[in-house]
């Protein structure tokens, strides 16, 4: 049984297979109506549980559509309306769900909840985001980069802003796919040192540069995310805005990157905060391709987990 819990916990060769399969499956749909099934329906007869303990637009819709395109069925469950972690242990929930469904996708807060679900489930579990990482998003982002610019290995990515869970998954991907990552942001919001160490151990160049314009020099892509994440307390908002304002991705920062650089953001965005409208809607931006590619990348992840 194969879970998809994190990019750094998945074999490099499997990650590459998933990216290539995602691109091939996207090409194979060839403009057909979104609600129609694929030519192959490897999830026929399969039931997938999509559990959300946090809000979601992209993850929820892309998993639901992806499963259906591959011939399977979904049930979308809200953590609040389940016994998850309240009346019932995570372990018992995992055991019970495993009697009904073929795969569990979980978006939750603590990484420990995801790991406990995976330990006790007898079906594969996919990480749909925790406070620690967001691997499905970065698989979609690699699909996006490669469809625009070709192989990602050896390229320079710049993460500007908060070294959050999405940043950790970018660092895991740097180590697994062989690209370099420069973090630029305030010291108080540095990325998880374990993610930095993983990328460096795998031979990626990971730099921490406090000056955002210096960091952006020669970048192949500049990536950012919201200044206040879903797991951050509302009380931190003002302090974070003050700390992160110098790291806003704007036209001046993009001008330091390579002329054909990409601007990436996993969305949802707070426009004109972490990135200006000019950049988000400008010629470097691939943000809506990133959203669409959640569908294609996750279809490949589902096939990997189910071995179909
Ligand atoms: N990027 C992302 O995970 O979006 P949602 O929170 O809308 O699922």
Boltz pocket constraint, residues with backbone or C-beta under 6 A from the ligand:
constraints:
  - pocket:
      binder: B
      contacts: [[A, 55], [A, 56], [A, 57], [A, 58], [A, 59], [A, 60], [A, 128], [A, 129], [A, 137], [A, 266], [A, 267], [A, 268]]
      max_distance: 6.0
